[in-house]
Amino acid sequence: MSKKVAVIMGSNSDFPVVKSALTELKKYGVEFECRVMSAHRTPTDAADFASSAKNNGFGVIICAAGMAAHLAGVIAGHTTLPVIGIPMKSKALEGMDALLATVMMPPGVPVATVGIDGAKNAAVLAVQMLAVSDDELAKKLADEKNKMAEGVRQKDIELQEEIKNV
């Protein structure tokens, strides 16, 4: 049985962006749990969740947070599982604050970080991590990459036709 992915948001206001990660995980048939926890307002809950995540069947943890964005780091500090951070866009600094807070981790406590509001890529990265030991997931990923490549080739064919008419 494949490992689950935990998707944790610092606030439910992050859900409209995070939803695309859940959609992507479903597309690959990866089981997930989605929760709201705060590094600052519920630090004990976040630490307890991270500390027990491996024993609870999780293989990867995705954390979405904005502004100070300490959630992924707090989670990473309490688990040996891979943690992927999604820095969320905010009004004040357009997500740059969250990006820097998520990516600038101390040695020994890494957080893989995707782009600002990059929930879909976080899910794909989580699937890739799980696929290291799951051949079925690896095949699904390869099929999806082939589909993307075919889409680009088709767009090139269409462009070449359009150029003829210029």
Secondary structure as GFF3:
##gff-version 3
##sequence-region A 1 166
A	DSSP	beta_strand	4	9	.	.	.	ID=ss1
A	DSSP	three_ten_helix	12	14	.	.	.	ID=ss2
A	DSSP	alpha_helix	15	27	.	.	.	ID=ss3
A	DSSP	beta_strand	32	36	.	.	.	ID=ss4
A	DSSP	alpha_helix	43	53	.	.	.	ID=ss5
A	DSSP	beta_strand	58	66	.	.	.	ID=ss6
A	DSSP	alpha_helix	71	76	.	.	.	ID=ss7
A	DSSP	beta_strand	83	88	.	.	.	ID=ss8
A	DSSP	alpha_helix	96	103	.	.	.	ID=ss9
A	DSSP	beta_strand	112	113	.	.	.	ID=ss10
A	DSSP	alpha_helix	119	131	.	.	.	ID=ss11
A	DSSP	alpha_helix	135	164	.	.	.	ID=ss12
###
